[in-house]
Amino acid sequence: QVQLVESGGGLVQAGGSLRLSCATSGRTFSRYAMGWLRQAPGKEREFVAAISWSGTSIYYADSVKGRFTISRDNAKNTVYLIMNSLKPEDTAVYSCAAHETQNPYYYYTGTYEYDYWGQGTQVTVSS
């Protein structure tokens, strides 16, 4: 089992930037494909970005493509989400999630595909 703890959320003005971190502990981090997902008030949780455990395969939701960057440091057991050009519609609770896989190139975009979740960090973008 793996434990995930997010940090880095906060309040930012539209156009600003934030960097989210997700620190993991437990089993071997490098065998987990990782993802960031978010849930805004009154809305369903939605996929944001995903990265394979090798770091070579990455995928973004259309709504964040070109503005957000996902990365990972397997030596530090941490995955990151750099968010630039933030918009009020990016306001949500952001959670990282993990899926154990033997394939170093797989990533996952479905919320139901992830096995482990962090508790989330609030991101609020003011207009």
PyMOL commands that set and color helices and strands:
alter all, ss='L'
color gray80, all
select helices_A, chain A and resi 29-31+88-90+111-113
alter helices_A, ss='H'
color red, helices_A
select strands_A, chain A and resi 2-7+10-13+18-26+32-39+46-51+58-60+68-73+78-83+92-100+116-117+121-126
alter strands_A, ss='S'
color yellow, strands_A
deselect
rebuild
show_as cartoon
